[in-house]
Amino acid sequence: ATSMAIEGLTCFLCYAILAAVLGMFQFGFNTGVINAPAFVIREFIANCWWSRYNETIDQDLNDFLWAIVVAIFAIGGMIGGFAGGYVGNKVGRRRGLLLNNLIAVGGALFMGLSKLTSSYEMLILGRLVIGVNCGLNTSLVPMYISEIAPLNLRGGLGTVNQLAVTVGLLLSQILGLEPLLGSKGAWNILLGLSIVPALLQMVMLSVCPESPRYLLLTLRQEENAKRALRRFRANVNVEEDIEEMRAEEAADQTVTHFSVIQLIRSSTLTMPLIISIVMQLSQQLSGINAVLYYSTELFVETGIPPAQSKFATMGVGVVMVLMTLVSIPLMDRAGRRTLHLYGLGGMFVFSIFITISLLIKEMMNWMKIMSVISTLCFVIFFAIGPGSIPWMITAELFTQGTRPAAMSIAVFVNWLSNFLVGILYPKMQDVFQNYTFLPFTILLACFWIFTYYLVPETKNKTFEEISAIFHKGSADRRAKRLAAKAKRRSAKANSDE
């Protein structure tokens, strides 16, 4: 075996990981693909309305239908993300990904054919279906990668997920440029390109084995699990991996597993759950989705011509990719809480600069450049902290028995708040106009204060140590409540006398 194989990173393992992360590439592509062709899709909706009713569509209705096209993706993601754990356990990680590509093909066809059929309803349905696909991918892909990777590479290979998302986002923005596929005649082809990674993943994954963990622990197929491990490890001796899985199973049997309802009702886990929810909200309600979904329109509002705005939007994608690469080594050097505070603080400052550039764009021509720089810096600070820290902290705040239920709630909250931003941002533009980013600025300040005072540092702490922090806090709060109750009883007794 080569030195790479000795370290665990074999050629076949790299191939399997590449095949799997096409699902996260799909998620990134469909998050950003709607941004650049925003104006031509709005025009398509207006033309559909005219051809049906022979009258001009009301501007508010056009805005609402456009917001639905953007935001319905998150509703699909919520459904898929919530169902991911069930699908992975029922049919397997690899087979779940293969079947999920059929959903992607359906969504891509709906979106690709919407222009030919003059149906914005088909476009909306396609965005919903591809959202379900992407939601399932966000659950199944990390699950498959973590279970085929050797223990020493599991953390590092997990970061490949975020890199695939940002690469997909960037490619969608490049292809969305008007000279390529962002034009009136080609935008539906751009959206329909989702079929390519789906078909490619079906072909590539078809030669990959199922997750060895799933084969051994769920299906009880030890020989098949060993056969899969031998292919991934390029090594006939896989007993060490098998023993590790059996040890994990033994530990799992001693753990009490919580349902979502049990987790919500548990008083000792109330604070970790609140922190997890607020951390997810700090990611989605920070204003980043307003940038990812609507940055082209945002740049036009600051006075940049539409053609140049698309290039500025492409810059957002480039920054996301570069900062993902830069932030990977920072994760273990700086603390999670520290990075999140820096990220939120930087986003707070540059959200103010975005508002300033919108307010005085007519007075100073160079404010156009400032709006682009401010938006790019906003994205940089997002990548430093809120881009990945909420998921890391949610996983670290809970033990093995409570983590699946906590992650289900986190996924639901994340996609729901994603939907709310997508559907409400156009209306916010109408109501707040040049002050559109002000609500995000206020929320960022609230999230920073919450993180500073209530979020513990989880770097280099075991799950037991983190759990002990909250058990102590819960005991202290219970003691204070009992003391306050005793004080009220004493005061009442004295008054009765």
Disulfide bonds with the S-S distance in Angstrom:
none
